[in-house]
Amino acid sequence: MSQSMNQNSKMSKKAKIIIGVVVLAVAAGGFIYYRSTKKETVTYRRVEAKKGDLEITILATGTVQPENRLEIKAPVAGRMESVLVKEGQKLVKGQVIAWMSSSERAAMLDAARSKGAEEYKRWSELYLATPIMAPISGTLILRSVEPGQTFTNTDAIFTMSDRLTVKAQVDETDISQIKLKEKAQIVLDAYPGQKIDATVDQIAFDAKTVNSVTTYIVDVLPQKAPPTMLSGMTANVTFFIESKKDVLLIPSESIKVQDGRTLVMVAGPDGKPQQRDVSVGSTDGRNTEVTDGVSEGETVMIAEVKLSRDGKKGSNPFSPMGGARPPRR
């Protein structure tokens, strides 16, 4: 009985293998047939060479960060008596931002308070609180203490920044086109409708490589940072490399480089396409400046290849109808 079941199992496996081979053979044959019977139809799209403006730009992403981030620490350990500022507030150098007591003063005042209000007032006037002042002019971006809170002289109780910049990551293939003081534009992901004019402030000398992609950090400084621009935000930066006005332009896809020659297809006297050597200038990827070889108003022809089978578009031997039209009802 078991021997008979084993034989049936072996025959079933062989049948499955044979069926699989047959299916693959049919599919391969259909594909070869389809490839051998399809036709290539070349058509030409006509585009007129026109004058226009060309803006060469480079796009990069980055993060808003303080140019100089400064942590403020107390000279001695103690207790915070009062805080006079809040996050986001603009400060000037030397401005008093808080008052603190050293650990000794705090202990003495606590003892005096237990003896009465007059005793407390007497000692608080004799032993004054210590002011904490802003060391630079800038913005308070972090407040880490509240009145009554104790701290050590190693704790950062406030954090300031003098101005915000965008640290943009520029690919190494584009870094040669980025220049200091070059114009740029910042758009924050949080406020996509707001465009911020900026300039290139610094270009890193050291590269960073992540996942085999090498980039350089470029500091982009906004001319006037809006109140909505906050540290840590993601930003998209457009670098304006070159701007040309009223130059002759043709689609970049119409240009072909072959054997060291730059060629385009133009309409001949009989309307048929013919190759012509041209000289080109700047490009933004979509359009390219033509400096010689094509005149304004001349027609440039762009080849477009369409594949069909027996001249009929959309036939497919793998469809249930085998490429034939479905019967009318």
C-alpha positions in Angstrom: 0.0 0.0 0.0 2.8 2.5 1.0 4.8 1.5 -2.1 1.8 2.4 -4.3 1.4 5.8 -2.6 5.0 6.6 -3.1 4.8 5.8 -6.9 1.7 8.0 -7.2 3.5 10.8 -5.4 6.5 10.5 -7.7 4.3 10.6 -10.8 2.4 13.6 -9.5 5.7 15.5 -9.0 6.8 14.6 -12.6 3.5 15.8 -13.9 3.8 19.1 -12.2 7.4 19.5 -13.6 6.2 18.7 -17.1 3.3 21.1 -16.9 5.6 23.9 -15.6 8.0 23.3 -18.5 5.2 23.5 -21.0 3.8 26.7 -19.5 7.3 28.3 -19.7 7.8 27.2 -23.3 4.4 28.6 -24.4 5.1 31.9 -22.6 8.6 32.2 -24.1 7.3 31.3 -27.6 4.6 34.0 -27.3 7.1 36.6 -26.2 9.4 35.8 -29.1 6.5 35.9 -31.5 5.4 39.2 -30.2 8.9 40.7 -30.4 9.4 39.4 -34.0 6.1 40.8 -35.2 6.0 44.3 -33.6 7.0 47.3 -35.6 8.8 50.5 -34.7 7.1 53.7 -36.0 9.3 56.8 -35.8 7.4 60.1 -35.7 8.8 63.6 -35.3 7.6 66.3 -32.9 8.2 69.8 -34.2 9.4 72.5 -31.8 10.2 76.1 -32.8 13.5 77.6 -31.6 12.5 80.6 -29.6 14.3 83.3 -27.5 13.7 83.3 -23.8 15.2 83.5 -20.3 17.4 80.8 -18.8 17.8 80.3 -15.1 20.5 77.8 -14.0 19.8 76.6 -10.5 21.0 73.9 -8.1 18.6 72.4 -5.5 19.6 71.1 -2.1 18.0 70.2 1.2 19.2 71.2 4.7 18.4 72.0 8.3 18.0 75.3 10.1 20.7 75.6 12.8 22.2 78.5 14.8 25.4 79.7 13.3 26.8 80.1 16.8 25.1 78.2 19.6 26.1 79.4 23.1 25.2 77.6 26.3 25.0 79.9 29.4 26.1 78.4 32.7 26.1 79.9 36.2 29.4 80.9 37.7 28.6 78.9 40.9 26.0 76.3 42.0 22.8 77.8 43.4 19.1 78.5 43.1 17.2 80.5 40.5 15.4 83.5 42.1 13.7 85.0 39.0 13.8 84.6 35.2 13.2 87.7 33.1 13.1 86.3 29.6 11.3 83.7 27.5 12.3 81.5 24.6 12.4 83.3 21.2 13.1 86.7 22.8 15.7 88.9 21.2 18.5 89.9 23.6 21.3 92.4 23.6 24.8 91.8 25.0 24.9 92.6 28.7 21.1 92.4 29.3 20.1 90.9 32.6 18.1 87.8 31.9 17.8 86.2 35.4 18.8 86.6 39.1 20.3 83.7 41.1 21.4 83.0 44.6 24.5 80.9 45.4 24.0 77.8 47.5 25.3 79.7 50.6 22.9 82.7 50.0 20.0 80.4 49.4 20.6 78.5 52.7 21.1 81.8 54.6 17.8 83.3 53.2 15.9 80.1 54.0 17.1 80.3 57.6 16.3 84.1 57.8 12.8 83.5 56.4 12.1 81.1 59.3 12.8 83.9 61.8 10.3 86.4 60.2 9.8 88.7 57.3 11.9 91.5 58.7 14.9 89.2 59.2 14.5 87.9 55.7 14.3 91.4 54.3 17.4 92.5 56.2 19.6 89.7 55.0 18.3 89.8 51.4 19.3 93.4 51.2 22.7 92.8 52.7 23.5 89.8 50.6 22.3 90.6 47.1 21.4 88.2 44.3 23.7 87.6 41.4 22.7 88.7 38.0 23.0 86.4 34.9 23.6 88.5 31.7 23.4 87.7 28.0 27.0 87.2 26.8 26.1 88.1 23.1 23.4 89.8 21.2 21.0 87.2 19.7 17.9 85.1 20.4 17.2 83.0 23.4 16.4 79.5 21.9 16.3 77.4 25.1 15.3 78.2 28.7 16.1 75.2 31.0 15.3 76.6 34.5 12.4 78.1 36.4 12.4 80.2 39.6 13.1 78.1 42.7 15.0 75.5 40.7 18.5 74.5 41.9 21.4 73.8 39.5 25.2 73.2 39.4 27.8 75.3 37.7 28.0 72.6 34.9 24.3 72.9 34.0 23.4 74.9 30.9 20.5 77.0 32.2 20.0 79.1 29.0 21.0 78.6 25.3 21.4 81.5 22.8 22.2 81.8 19.1 23.3 84.9 17.3 21.7 84.1 14.0 20.0 81.2 12.2 21.5 79.6 9.0 20.6 76.7 6.8 23.1 73.9 6.6 22.5 72.7 3.1 23.9 69.4 1.8 25.3 69.9 -1.7 26.4 67.0 -3.9 30.1 66.9 -4.8 29.2 67.1 -8.5 27.6 70.5 -8.0 29.9 72.0 -5.3 32.2 73.6 -8.0 29.3 75.8 -9.1 28.6 77.2 -5.6 30.4 80.5 -4.8 30.5 82.7 -1.7 28.0 85.5 -1.6 26.0 83.7 -4.3 22.2 84.4 -4.2 20.0 81.7 -2.9 16.4 81.1 -1.8 15.1 79.2 1.2 11.7 77.5 1.5 10.8 75.8 4.8 8.9 72.6 4.7 6.7 74.0 7.4 5.8 77.1 5.4 6.0 76.1 1.7 4.5 79.3 0.5 7.1 81.6 2.1 10.3 82.3 0.1 13.3 83.7 2.0 16.0 85.5 0.2 19.5 84.4 1.2 23.2 84.3 0.3 26.0 81.7 0.5 27.9 82.4 3.7 30.4 79.5 4.0 31.4 76.4 2.1 32.8 73.5 4.0 36.3 72.2 3.1 35.7 68.8 4.5 33.2 66.4 2.8 30.8 63.9 4.4 30.1 60.5 2.8 26.9 58.7 3.6 25.8 55.5 1.7 28.5 56.2 -0.9 27.1 59.7 -1.5 29.6 62.5 -0.9 28.3 65.9 0.0 29.6 69.3 1.3 27.8 71.4 3.9 27.1 74.9 2.6 25.9 77.6 5.1 23.1 79.7 3.6 22.4 82.9 5.5 18.9 84.5 5.2 18.9 88.2 4.6 16.1 88.6 7.2 15.1 85.5 9.1 11.3 85.6 9.7 9.9 84.8 13.2 8.5 81.5 11.8 12.0 80.2 11.1 13.0 78.0 14.0 16.1 75.9 14.7 15.7 72.3 13.6 13.3 72.9 10.7 13.9 71.2 7.3 14.6 73.6 4.4 14.9 73.4 0.6 17.5 75.7 -0.8 17.7 76.9 -4.4 21.1 78.3 -5.5 21.0 80.7 -8.4 24.1 79.8 -10.5 23.5 81.8 -13.7 20.8 83.9 -15.3 20.6 84.7 -19.0 18.1 86.9 -20.7 16.7 86.7 -24.2 18.8 83.8 -25.5 17.9 81.3 -28.2 16.5 78.1 -26.7 15.7 74.6 -27.9 14.5 71.5 -25.9 17.5 69.6 -24.4 16.0 66.3 -25.6 16.5 67.4 -29.2 20.3 67.5 -28.8 22.4 64.4 -29.6 26.2 64.1 -29.1 27.8 61.7 -31.5 31.5 61.2 -32.3 32.4 64.5 -30.7 29.7 66.4 -32.6 26.7 68.1 -31.2 23.7 67.5 -33.5 20.1 68.4 -33.8 17.4 67.4 -36.4 15.9 70.3 -38.3 13.3 70.4 -41.1 14.9 70.4 -44.5 13.6 72.2 -47.6 11.4 69.3 -48.3 10.1 69.1 -44.8 12.0 66.0 -44.0 14.4 65.8 -41.0 18.1 66.4 -41.5 21.0 66.5 -39.1 22.9 69.7 -38.4 25.9 70.6 -36.3 25.2 73.2 -33.6 27.1 75.0 -30.8 25.4 75.1 -27.4 25.8 77.1 -24.2 24.2 76.9 -20.8 21.3 74.5 -19.9 18.9 74.1 -17.1 18.2 70.5 -18.0 14.9 71.2 -19.8 16.1 73.9 -22.3 19.5 74.5 -23.8 21.0 77.7 -25.2 22.0 77.6 -28.9 24.9 79.9 -29.9 25.3 78.8 -33.5 23.7 76.4 -36.0 20.0 77.2 -35.5 18.1 80.4 -36.2 15.2 81.9 -34.3 11.9 80.6 -35.6 13.5 77.5 -37.2 11.9 74.2 -36.6 13.7 71.6 -34.5 12.5 68.0 -34.9 12.5 65.5 -32.0 12.2 61.8 -32.8 9.7 59.7 -31.0 9.6 55.9 -31.4 6.3 54.0 -31.0 6.1 50.2 -30.9 3.2 48.4 -32.4 2.3 44.9 -33.7 1.3 44.6 -37.3 0.7 48.4 -37.2 -2.0 48.0 -34.6 -1.5 49.6 -31.2 -2.1 47.7 -28.1 -2.1 44.1 -29.3 -0.6 41.6 -26.8 -0.3 37.8 -27.4 -0.5 37.3 -23.6 -4.0 38.7 -23.3 -6.9 36.2 -23.1 -8.0 37.2 -26.6 -4.5 36.6 -28.0 -4.3 40.1 -29.4 -7.5 39.9 -31.4 -10.4 42.3 -31.0 -13.2 41.2 -28.7 -16.4 40.2 -30.6 -19.1 42.8 -30.8 -22.4 42.1 -29.1 
